[in-house]
């Protein structure tokens, strides 16, 4: 199972963890998890495309900023994501994420909306290498 929601970890918020074989797959799974927290992605068609480019000095910052961008785009542009493809590169001093997302404008008549995620938090936030792969844990403010 690439990601799962952690129902007993926090009481007022929503948490998930994700596992993947590569860092790109981890970002994609984390993007899928936060999207599923907001909407049933099976109810989306993925008619629009959004591109994101994010830079950070740390991998933790890159994941945090990436997930925060998904929340921002939901709030600012009223879009929710069906699928995200991610590429992560590291130069001498910075990490770079190039992502392309299939998304839809929110339509409450067509889409099964779930939680209104307000923010990604640093509470219990973790990203690390585990068991020959990558792991993250994220708590969302809902």
C-alpha positions as CSV (number, residue, x, y, z in Angstrom):
1,X,0.0,0.0,0.0
2,X,1.7,3.2,-1.2
3,X,-0.1,5.5,1.3
4,X,-2.5,5.2,4.2
5,X,-4.4,7.6,6.5
6,X,-3.4,7.4,10.1
7,X,-6.7,7.7,12.0
8,X,-5.3,7.4,15.6
9,X,-2.3,9.7,15.2
10,X,-4.0,13.1,15.6
11,X,-7.4,14.0,17.0
12,X,-8.4,17.3,15.3
13,X,-6.4,17.0,12.1
14,X,-5.8,14.4,9.4
15,X,-2.5,12.5,8.9
16,X,-1.1,10.1,6.3
17,X,2.1,8.3,5.6
18,X,3.4,7.2,2.2
19,X,6.0,4.7,1.1
20,X,7.7,4.4,-2.3
21,X,10.7,3.0,-4.0
22,X,12.0,6.3,-5.3
23,X,11.8,9.9,-4.2
24,X,9.7,10.8,-7.3
25,X,7.2,8.1,-6.5
26,X,7.1,9.3,-2.9
27,X,6.2,12.8,-4.0
28,X,3.5,11.3,-6.3
29,X,2.1,9.2,-3.5
30,X,2.0,12.1,-1.1
31,X,0.3,14.2,-3.8
32,X,-2.2,11.4,-4.3
33,X,-2.8,11.1,-0.5
34,X,-3.5,14.8,0.0
35,X,-5.7,14.8,-3.1
36,X,-7.7,11.9,-1.7
37,X,-8.1,13.7,1.6
38,X,-9.8,16.5,-0.3
39,X,-11.8,14.6,-3.0
40,X,-12.5,11.2,-4.2
41,X,-10.1,11.2,-7.2
42,X,-12.2,8.6,-9.0
43,X,-14.9,11.3,-9.4
44,X,-12.4,13.5,-11.4
45,X,-11.7,13.4,-15.1
46,X,-8.3,15.2,-15.1
47,X,-9.3,17.6,-17.9
48,X,-6.8,20.4,-17.0
49,X,-3.1,20.4,-16.5
50,X,-1.2,22.4,-13.9
51,X,2.6,22.6,-13.9
52,X,4.6,23.3,-10.7
53,X,8.2,24.1,-10.2
54,X,9.4,24.3,-6.6
55,X,12.9,24.9,-5.2
56,X,14.1,24.3,-1.6
57,X,17.3,23.9,0.2
58,X,16.1,20.7,1.9
59,X,14.1,17.7,0.8
60,X,11.7,18.2,3.7
61,X,11.1,21.8,2.6
62,X,10.5,20.6,-1.0
63,X,7.8,18.1,0.1
64,X,6.2,20.6,2.4
65,X,6.1,23.3,-0.3
66,X,4.8,20.9,-2.9
67,X,1.9,19.7,-0.7
68,X,1.2,23.3,0.3
69,X,1.1,24.3,-3.3
70,X,-1.6,21.7,-3.9
71,X,-3.7,23.2,-1.1
72,X,-3.0,26.8,-2.4
73,X,-4.2,25.8,-5.9
74,X,-7.3,24.3,-4.4
75,X,-8.1,27.5,-2.5
76,X,-7.0,30.0,-5.2
77,X,-7.9,28.3,-8.4
78,X,-10.6,25.9,-7.2
79,X,-8.8,22.9,-8.7
80,X,-8.4,19.4,-7.3
81,X,-5.9,16.9,-8.5
82,X,-6.5,13.5,-10.0
83,X,-2.8,12.5,-10.6
84,X,0.6,14.1,-10.2
85,X,3.8,13.2,-12.0
86,X,6.9,14.5,-10.2
87,X,10.6,14.8,-11.0
88,X,13.1,15.7,-8.3
89,X,16.6,16.9,-9.0
90,X,19.4,18.0,-6.7
91,X,22.0,20.6,-7.7
92,X,24.9,21.7,-5.5
93,X,22.8,23.7,-3.1
94,X,19.1,23.2,-3.8
95,X,16.5,20.6,-4.6
96,X,14.1,21.2,-7.5
97,X,10.7,19.6,-8.1
98,X,9.1,19.7,-11.5
99,X,5.6,18.4,-11.4
100,X,2.7,18.1,-13.8
101,X,-0.8,17.5,-12.4
102,X,-4.0,16.4,-14.1
103,X,-6.8,18.3,-12.4
104,X,-10.4,19.5,-12.6
105,X,-12.2,22.7,-11.5
106,X,-14.2,21.9,-8.4
107,X,-17.8,21.0,-9.2
108,X,-19.7,19.9,-6.1
109,X,-22.4,18.4,-8.4
110,X,-19.8,16.1,-10.1
111,X,-17.1,15.6,-7.5
112,X,-17.3,13.8,-4.2
113,X,-15.7,16.3,-2.0
114,X,-14.2,15.2,1.4
115,X,-12.1,17.4,3.7
116,X,-11.4,21.1,3.3
117,X,-7.6,20.9,3.9
118,X,-6.5,24.2,5.2
119,X,-2.7,23.7,5.5
120,X,0.1,21.2,5.7
121,X,1.8,21.3,9.1
122,X,5.3,20.6,10.4
123,X,3.8,18.7,13.3
124,X,5.3,15.2,13.2
125,X,6.4,15.9,9.6
126,X,9.0,13.4,8.4
127,X,10.6,12.3,5.2
128,X,13.4,9.6,5.3
129,X,14.9,6.6,3.6
130,X,13.5,3.3,5.0
131,X,13.8,-0.3,3.9
132,X,15.4,0.4,0.5
133,X,12.9,3.1,-0.3
134,X,11.4,6.4,0.9
135,X,8.9,7.2,3.6
136,X,7.0,10.3,4.7
137,X,4.5,11.2,7.4
138,X,2.3,14.3,7.0
139,X,-0.3,16.0,9.3
140,X,-2.9,18.2,7.6
141,X,-4.9,20.9,9.2
142,X,-8.5,20.4,8.3
